Amino acid sequence: MKKLFFAVIAVAVIISGCAKKEIIKPVDQPTTEQKPADNIQSEQKAVPVEKVTSLDPAEKDKAALDSAIKVLQARLKDIHFDFDKYMVRNEDKPILKEVSDVLLRNKNVKVMIEGHCDERGTNEYNLALGDKRANAVKEYLRSLGTPSGKIDTISYGEEKPLCKESTDECWAKNRRAHFVLSGARQ
């Protein structure tokens, strides 16, 4: 009899534990057209700024720096070199002055100077020539007062051409130094 009693109680507990839960439906919110204008304004004022943006201060600084770098990057033009040369041409010096000014005015910005060549010559020769071009640009920027710690160089030789035709016009476009801005490491 005791076993039957405990079995009935166990079944009652199980059944009561599985009772349907009441589902509460959200009350339909009136649309903004139905809200009075002063309610809309008070709701807009009540939204804290922290809920609008999820960036912490470090992320905000990085986002601002990235945005500024994109704007600055768009202003910078490549400089070009004569065939088989790595000396900075006089007509390109104003561009380098602007690069230097950008680096001097923006303490958190660095530049990578990419040295490029046209397709003529061996891969080894073009890598060496691209390196000389990038370093010639670096030295010119240093002569304008840019700290060398803000400048890195790399040579791509003939590996990243802008133009792939085998013409004098294309080759001239490929003999260049390209500038890539980035945030400086702190």
C-alpha positions as CSV (number, residue, x, y, z in Angstrom):
1,M,0.0,0.0,0.0
2,K,2.9,2.3,0.8
3,K,4.3,1.7,-2.7
4,L,1.0,2.6,-4.3
5,F,0.8,5.8,-2.3
6,F,4.3,6.9,-3.3
7,A,3.6,6.1,-6.9
8,V,0.4,8.2,-6.9
9,I,2.3,11.1,-5.3
10,A,5.2,10.8,-7.8
11,V,2.7,10.9,-10.7
12,A,1.0,13.9,-9.2
13,V,4.3,15.7,-8.8
14,I,5.3,14.9,-12.4
15,I,2.0,16.0,-13.8
16,S,1.9,19.3,-11.8
17,G,5.5,20.0,-12.8
18,C,4.6,19.7,-16.5
19,A,1.6,22.0,-16.3
20,K,1.3,24.4,-19.1
21,K,3.0,27.7,-18.6
22,E,1.1,30.8,-19.4
23,I,2.5,32.5,-22.4
24,I,2.5,36.3,-22.2
25,K,2.1,38.0,-25.5
26,P,3.6,41.5,-25.9
27,V,1.1,44.3,-26.1
28,D,1.0,45.7,-29.6
29,Q,3.0,48.9,-29.7
30,P,1.4,51.8,-31.5
31,T,3.3,52.9,-34.6
32,T,5.2,56.1,-34.7
33,E,2.4,57.6,-36.7
34,Q,0.0,57.1,-33.8
35,K,2.4,58.5,-31.2
36,P,2.2,62.1,-30.3
37,A,5.2,64.1,-31.4
38,D,6.3,64.9,-27.8
39,N,6.5,61.2,-27.0
40,I,8.8,60.6,-29.9
41,Q,11.1,63.4,-28.9
42,S,11.2,62.1,-25.3
43,E,12.0,58.6,-26.5
44,Q,14.8,59.9,-28.7
45,K,16.3,61.8,-25.8
46,A,16.1,58.8,-23.5
47,V,18.4,56.6,-25.7
48,P,21.8,56.7,-24.1
49,V,24.9,57.2,-26.4
50,E,26.4,54.0,-25.1
51,K,23.6,52.0,-26.7
52,V,24.0,53.7,-30.1
53,T,27.7,52.6,-30.4
54,S,29.3,49.5,-29.0
55,L,32.9,50.7,-29.5
56,D,35.1,51.1,-26.4
57,P,37.5,54.1,-26.4
58,A,40.4,52.1,-27.8
59,E,38.2,50.8,-30.7
60,K,36.9,54.4,-31.3
61,D,40.5,55.6,-31.5
62,K,41.4,52.8,-33.9
63,A,38.3,53.4,-36.0
64,A,39.1,57.2,-36.2
65,L,42.7,56.4,-37.1
66,D,41.6,53.9,-39.8
67,S,39.2,56.5,-41.2
68,A,41.8,59.2,-41.3
69,I,44.3,56.9,-42.9
70,K,41.8,56.1,-45.7
71,V,41.3,59.8,-46.4
72,L,45.1,60.5,-46.4
73,Q,45.8,57.4,-48.5
74,A,43.4,58.6,-51.2
75,R,45.4,61.9,-51.5
76,L,48.8,60.3,-52.0
77,K,49.9,59.5,-55.6
78,D,52.6,57.1,-56.7
79,I,55.9,58.6,-58.0
80,H,57.5,57.2,-61.1
81,F,61.1,56.4,-62.2
82,D,62.9,56.5,-65.5
83,F,63.9,53.2,-67.1
84,D,66.6,51.4,-65.1
85,K,66.9,54.3,-62.7
86,Y,66.2,54.8,-59.0
87,M,66.8,58.5,-58.5
88,V,63.9,60.6,-57.4
89,R,62.8,62.9,-60.3
90,N,62.2,66.6,-59.7
91,E,58.6,66.4,-60.8
92,D,57.9,63.9,-58.0
93,K,59.4,65.9,-55.2
94,P,56.1,67.8,-54.4
95,I,54.3,64.4,-53.9
96,L,57.1,63.3,-51.5
97,K,56.7,66.6,-49.7
98,E,53.1,65.9,-49.2
99,V,53.9,62.3,-48.0
100,S,56.4,63.8,-45.5
101,D,53.8,66.4,-44.3
102,V,51.2,63.7,-43.7
103,L,53.7,61.7,-41.7
104,L,54.9,64.7,-39.7
105,R,51.4,65.9,-38.9
106,N,50.0,62.5,-37.9
107,K,52.1,60.9,-35.2
108,N,50.1,57.6,-35.3
109,V,50.7,57.1,-39.1
110,K,53.5,55.1,-40.7
111,V,54.2,54.5,-44.4
112,M,55.3,51.4,-46.3
113,I,57.1,52.4,-49.5
114,E,56.6,49.7,-52.2
115,G,59.3,49.6,-54.9
116,H,58.0,48.4,-58.3
117,C,59.6,47.7,-61.7
118,D,58.4,46.9,-65.2
119,E,58.7,43.4,-66.6
120,R,62.0,43.8,-68.4
121,G,65.0,42.3,-66.6
122,T,65.4,39.2,-64.4
123,N,63.3,38.8,-61.3
124,E,66.5,39.2,-59.1
125,Y,67.5,42.4,-60.9
126,N,64.0,43.9,-60.6
127,L,63.7,43.0,-56.9
128,A,67.1,44.8,-56.3
129,L,66.0,47.8,-58.4
130,G,62.6,48.0,-56.6
131,D,64.5,47.9,-53.3
132,K,66.8,50.8,-54.5
133,R,63.8,52.8,-55.6
134,A,62.0,52.3,-52.2
135,N,65.1,53.2,-50.3
136,A,65.8,56.3,-52.4
137,V,62.3,57.5,-51.6
138,K,62.9,56.7,-47.9
139,E,66.1,58.7,-47.9
140,Y,64.4,61.7,-49.6
141,L,61.6,61.6,-47.0
142,R,64.3,61.5,-44.2
143,S,66.0,64.6,-45.8
144,L,62.6,66.4,-45.4
145,G,62.6,65.6,-41.6
146,T,60.5,62.5,-41.6
147,P,61.7,60.1,-38.8
148,S,63.1,56.8,-40.3
149,G,61.1,54.9,-37.7
150,K,57.9,55.9,-39.5
151,I,59.1,54.5,-42.9
152,D,59.3,50.9,-44.0
153,T,60.3,49.7,-47.4
154,I,59.6,46.6,-49.5
155,S,60.4,45.6,-53.1
156,Y,57.9,43.8,-55.3
157,G,60.1,44.0,-58.4
158,E,57.9,43.2,-61.4
159,E,55.4,41.0,-59.4
160,K,52.6,43.6,-59.0
161,P,52.2,45.5,-62.2
162,L,49.5,48.2,-62.6
163,C,49.5,47.6,-66.4
164,K,50.1,44.2,-68.0
165,E,50.7,45.2,-71.6
166,S,54.2,45.1,-73.0
167,T,54.2,48.8,-74.2
168,D,56.4,51.8,-73.2
169,E,53.3,53.4,-71.7
170,C,52.6,50.4,-69.5
171,W,56.2,50.0,-68.5
172,A,56.3,53.6,-67.4
173,K,53.3,53.1,-65.1
174,N,54.9,50.1,-63.5
175,R,58.2,51.8,-62.6
176,R,56.9,53.4,-59.4
177,A,57.0,53.8,-55.7
178,H,53.6,53.2,-54.0
179,F,52.8,54.4,-50.5
180,V,50.7,52.4,-48.1
181,L,49.7,54.2,-44.9
182,S,49.0,52.4,-41.6
183,G,48.6,53.0,-37.9
184,A,51.9,53.2,-36.1
185,R,52.7,50.7,-33.4
186,Q,52.7,52.3,-30.0
